[in-house]
Amino acid sequence: MKELNPNFNLNIQADVIIVGTGVSGLYAALNLPRNLKIVMISKSDLESSDSFLAQGGICVLKNDADYDSYFEDTMRAGHYENNKDSVDIMIRSSQDIIHDLIGYGVDFERDEHGALAFTREGAHSTPRILYHEDVTGKEITSHLLAHVKELPNVTILEQLTMLDILEEDNTCYGIVCRSNKEPSSILTISAEYTIWACGGIGGLYDHSTNFPHLTGDALAISLRHQIKLQNIDYIQIHPTTLYSNKPGRRFLISESVRGEGALLLNKNKERFVDELLPRDVVANAIHKQMKEDNAPFVWLSFAPIPKEDIIHHFPNIYKHCLEEGYDVTKEPIPVVPAQHYFMGGVDVNRYSQTSMECLYAVGETSCNGVHGKNRLASNSLLESLVFAKRAAKDIVKKITNNSEQYSLLMNCNSSENAIDCMKATSSKAVVKKLIQAMDISQYENYEQWNVTNKTMIRNEIERMRKEHEQHNKKIECR
């Protein structure tokens, strides 16, 4: 990885821009050729991505006999609104993804015989989830990040916020950024291809398990540039986060805790729901029970789980709860639902391309239809990785489909800008024109820009919610 201290109010040229440094962005970078100049940006520091927060695990197709039940579990959790082709692609790609991750050094839990160990979470009909303690996301993301940092063709810039894109005739030529450290400094990064991997929308909510800087920037830009969105009112509420009066991000209590036997209890310490139902069903049951109990939380009891299993499988949860004054090996903890995941997003095809040319979206930013109306537990990491790799491979395919460009690309030195070698003069001319015509003043008041973006997104979420309600009423009347 190259270090770069950018001079602001300039244009950085790249072959591929990746907005975001979570698992999908990192994995896309690892699957692109080493002679492409790649620039990645992070809105915060490199470890402040939701990928680091994923606790439970990552799903995998255990064997051919598991396919039908895995497919059905995903569809049922998504209320059968999933894109079947996308679900099929994800499931059939899962074993290759896990093979790749192990090759990058990811240390999944293994049984006494050395075979991969599986756990179960809500709405899964069988254990098929690989995990590393209760910090699977951190284990995967940290290894991918370490490998990306070793790549000489990748430059990572932290503390940059994407404000806009460079666009003409429905083709993306790069992005417009703002330095978080020098707010008045605006720069552009131009590239032949752009990949949005910029996370979800938790920053729009007061109570969320997400980092607060994840505010759906790609959605606002999509609305400004007529890029197609899909199902952005499909927002998942996680049933169990640790209740707290403190402001800020909510601490997630992984679904795998309930998969291992933890029970949800009302104020009288009575069980009131099947804990392994889909997340939306359990969250609704908790809200109903809170209302009946006139209480701001319900209880989650770890009592059915042996103490040694708690400490071994859930060390991070155990430690955090101790810090908050709760010993989960001896007492139940108060939990409450909170915004957790975004099933909708920027509409993409099976190769993660958006409705705009040269623009891709992967991870939680995108919507390829895998999750339907409600995500199945531990499908998020897998879906992000599968479709990030497909985006990278599609970009390579588009480059290599042009035989003249391919010949030039193969003759480039690894340190050179490969697309400069292709003499993409037309793209450069467009970029130069767009930059010269840019009205930078529109970005000067970032606070107002951010407020406007959030309002646009919330209004579109509400519009789409009403549209879905009307559609469902029509179906019910038939």
Long-range contacts (C-beta under 8 A, 24 or more apart in sequence): 1-148, 1-149, 1-150, 1-151, 1-152, 1-154, 1-155, 1-156, 2-152, 2-154, 2-155, 3-155, 4-155, 4-157, 6-157, 6-179, 6-187, 8-179, 8-182, 8-185, 8-186, 8-187, 9-185, 9-186, 9-187, 10-187, 10-188, 11-187, 11-188, 11-189, 11-190, 11-431, 11-435, 12-39, 12-187, 12-188, 12-189, 12-190, 13-37, 13-189, 13-190, 13-191, 13-417, 13-420, 14-38, 14-39, 14-155, 14-174, 14-189, 14-190, 14-191, 14-417, 15-191, 15-192, 15-193, 15-417, 15-418, 15-419, 16-191, 16-192, 16-193, 16-194, 16-195, 16-395, 17-41, 17-174, 17-175, 17-189, 17-191, 17-193, 17-194, 17-195, 18-194, 18-195, 18-197, 19-162, 19-175, 19-194, 19-195, 19-196, 19-197, 19-198, 19-218, 20-49, 20-196, 20-197, 20-198, 20-199, 20-363, 20-365, 21-46, 21-49, 21-145, 21-156, 21-197, 22-49, 22-50, 22-51, 22-52, 22-141, 22-197, 22-199, 22-363, 22-384, 23-51, 23-137, 23-140, 23-141, 23-144, 23-363, 23-381, 23-384, 23-385, 23-388, 24-51, 24-197, 24-362, 24-363, 24-364, 24-384, 24-385, 24-387, 24-388, 25-195, 25-197, 25-362, 25-363, 25-388, 26-141, 26-144, 26-145, 26-147, 26-148, 27-144, 27-384, 27-385, 27-388, 27-389, 27-392, 28-195, 28-197, 28-362, 28-388, 28-389, 28-391, 28-392, 29-148, 29-151, 29-154, 29-392, 30-104, 30-144, 30-147, 30-148, 30-151, 31-388, 31-389, 31-392, 31-393, 32-392, 32-395, 32-396, 33-396, 33-409, 33-418, 34-151, 34-152, 34-153, 34-414, 35-153, 35-409, 35-412, 35-413, 35-414, 35-416, 35-418, 36-153, 36-418, 36-419, 37-153, 37-155, 37-416, 37-417, 37-418, 37-419, 38-151, 38-153, 38-154, 38-155, 39-154, 39-155, 39-157, 39-189, 39-191, 40-148, 40-154, 40-155, 40-156, 40-157, 41-156, 41-157, 41-158, 41-160, 41-162, 41-175, 41-177, 41-189, 42-156, 42-157, 42-158, 42-159, 42-160, 43-159, 43-160, 43-161, 43-162, 43-180, 43-198, 43-213, 43-214, 43-217, 44-158, 44-159, 44-180, 44-211, 44-213, 45-158, 45-159, 46-145, 46-156, 46-158, 48-211, 48-213, 49-141, 49-199, 49-211, 50-137, 50-199, 50-200, 50-202, 50-209, 50-210, 50-211, 50-214, 50-364, 51-137, 51-140, 51-141, 51-381, 51-384, 52-137, 52-138, 52-141, 52-142, 53-137, 53-138, 53-209, 53-210, 53-211, 53-252, 54-136, 54-137, 54-138, 54-140, 54-380, 54-381, 55-134, 55-135, 55-136, 55-137, 55-252, 55-254, 55-256, 55-316, 55-317, 56-119, 56-121, 56-129, 56-131, 56-134, 56-136, 56-254, 56-255, 56-256, 56-259, 56-377, 56-378, 57-119, 57-121, 57-129, 57-130, 57-131, 57-132, 57-136, 57-256, 57-378, 57-381, 58-98, 58-101, 58-129, 58-130, 58-131, 58-136, 58-140, 58-378, 58-381, 58-382, 59-94, 59-124, 59-128, 59-129, 59-130, 59-376, 59-378, 59-379, 59-382, 60-94, 60-95, 60-97, 60-98, 60-128, 60-129, 60-130, 60-382, 61-91, 61-92, 61-94, 61-95, 61-128, 62-118, 62-126, 62-128, 66-126, 66-128, 67-91, 67-92, 69-125, 69-126, 70-128, 72-125, 73-123, 73-124, 73-125, 73-376, 74-370, 74-371, 74-372, 74-376, 74-379, 75-372, 76-123, 76-278, 77-123, 77-278, 77-279, 77-371, 77-372, 77-374, 77-375, 77-376, 77-377, 78-343, 78-370, 78-371, 78-372, 78-373, 78-374, 78-375, 78-376, 79-372, 79-373, 79-374, 80-372, 81-231, 81-372, 81-373, 82-369, 82-370, 82-371, 82-372, 83-368, 83-369, 83-370, 83-372, 85-350, 85-369, 86-350, 86-368, 86-369, 86-370, 86-387, 87-369, 87-370, 89-350, 89-386, 89-387, 89-390, 90-370, 90-379, 90-382, 90-383, 90-386, 90-387, 93-386, 93-389, 94-382, 94-386, 97-382, 97-385, 97-386, 97-389, 98-130, 100-385, 101-140, 101-143, 101-385, 104-143, 104-144, 104-147, 105-143, 105-146, 106-132, 106-139, 106-140, 106-143, 107-132, 107-139, 108-132, 109-133, 109-313, 119-256, 119-259, 119-260, 119-313, 120-256, 120-259, 120-260, 120-276, 121-254, 121-255, 121-256, 121-258, 121-259, 121-276, 121-377, 121-378, 122-255, 122-258, 122-259, 122-275, 122-276, 122-277, 122-278, 122-279, 122-282, 122-377, 123-276, 123-277, 123-278, 123-279, 123-376, 123-377, 124-259, 124-276, 124-376, 124-377, 127-259, 129-256, 129-259, 129-377, 129-378, 131-256, 131-313, 133-312, 133-313, 133-314, 133-315, 133-316, 134-254, 134-256, 134-313, 134-314, 134-315, 134-316, 134-317, 135-316, 136-381, 137-381, 140-381, 152-414, 152-415, 153-414, 153-415, 161-217, 161-446, 162-198, 162-217, 162-218, 162-221, 163-217, 163-443, 163-446, 163-449, 164-221, 164-224, 164-443, 165-194, 165-221, 165-225, 165-359, 166-190, 166-431, 166-434, 166-435, 167-225, 167-356, 167-434, 168-430, 168-433, 168-434, 170-355, 170-356, 170-357, 171-356, 171-357, 171-358, 172-356, 172-357, 172-358, 172-359, 173-358, 173-427, 173-430, 173-431, 173-434, 174-431, 176-438, 176-443, 178-443, 178-446, 183-446, 184-444, 186-440, 186-443, 188-431, 188-435, 188-438, 190-427, 190-428, 190-431, 190-435, 191-419, 192-358, 192-419, 192-424, 192-427, 193-358, 193-359, 193-360, 193-395, 193-398, 194-358, 194-359, 194-360, 195-352, 195-360, 195-361, 195-362, 195-388, 195-391, 195-395, 196-346, 196-354, 196-359, 196-360, 196-361, 196-362, 196-365, 196-366, 197-361, 197-362, 197-363, 197-365, 197-388, 198-365, 199-363, 199-364, 199-365, 200-341, 200-342, 200-364, 200-365, 201-235, 201-339, 201-342, 201-457, 202-249, 202-339, 202-340, 204-454, 204-457, 204-458, 205-338, 205-339, 207-241, 207-250, 207-336, 207-338, 207-339, 208-249, 208-250, 208-338, 208-339, 208-340, 209-238, 209-241, 209-249, 209-250, 209-251, 209-252, 209-338, 209-339, 209-340, 210-249, 210-339, 210-340, 211-249, 212-248, 212-249, 215-450, 215-453, 215-454, 215-457, 216-342, 216-453, 216-454, 216-457, 217-453, 218-345, 218-346, 218-361, 218-365, 219-345, 219-346, 219-456, 219-457, 219-460, 220-452, 220-453, 220-454, 220-456, 220-457, 222-346, 222-354, 223-456, 223-457, 223-460, 224-456, 225-356, 227-346, 227-347, 227-354, 227-355, 227-356, 227-359, 228-346, 228-347, 228-354, 228-355, 229-344, 229-345, 229-346, 229-347, 229-367, 229-460, 229-464, 230-344, 230-345, 230-346, 230-347, 230-367, 230-369, 231-343, 231-344, 231-345, 231-367, 231-373, 231-464, 231-468, 232-342, 232-344, 232-345, 232-367, 232-457, 232-460, 232-461, 232-464, 233-344, 233-461, 233-462, 233-464, 233-465, 233-468, 234-342, 234-343, 234-344, 234-371, 234-372, 234-373, 234-374, 235-339, 235-341, 235-342, 235-343, 235-344, 235-461, 236-279, 236-280, 236-339, 236-340, 236-341, 236-342, 236-343, 236-374, 236-375, 237-279, 237-280, 237-283, 237-337, 237-338, 237-339, 237-340, 238-279, 238-283, 238-337, 238-338, 238-339, 238-340, 238-341, 239-264, 239-279, 239-282, 239-283, 239-286, 239-335, 239-337, 240-264, 240-286, 240-300, 240-335, 240-336, 240-337, 241-335, 241-336, 241-337, 241-338, 241-340, 242-320, 242-321, 242-324, 242-333, 242-334, 242-335, 243-296, 243-297, 243-333, 243-334, 243-335, 243-336, 244-324, 250-336, 250-338, 251-320, 251-324, 252-340, 253-300, 253-317, 253-333, 253-335, 254-314, 254-317, 255-279, 255-377, 255-378, 256-313, 256-314, 256-377, 256-378, 257-300, 257-302, 257-305, 257-314, 257-317, 258-300, 259-377, 260-305, 260-309, 260-313, 261-304, 261-305, 262-300, 262-301, 262-302, 262-304, 262-305, 263-300, 263-301, 263-303, 263-304, 264-298, 264-299, 264-300, 264-301, 264-335, 265-298, 265-299, 265-300, 265-301, 265-332, 266-292, 266-293, 266-298, 266-299, 267-293, 267-295, 267-298, 267-299, 269-299, 269-301, 269-332, 272-298, 278-374, 278-376, 279-340, 279-374, 279-375, 279-377, 280-373, 280-374, 283-337, 286-335, 286-336, 286-337, 287-337, 290-336, 296-336, 297-334, 297-335, 297-336, 298-334, 298-335, 298-336, 299-332, 299-333, 299-334, 299-335, 300-332, 300-333, 300-334, 300-335, 301-332, 302-328, 302-329, 302-332, 302-333, 303-332, 341-375, 341-380, 343-367, 343-371, 343-372, 343-373, 343-374, 343-375, 344-464, 348-387, 350-390, 351-390, 351-391, 351-393, 351-394, 352-387, 352-388, 352-390, 352-391, 352-394, 353-391, 353-394, 360-391, 360-394, 360-395, 362-387, 362-388, 362-391, 363-387, 363-388
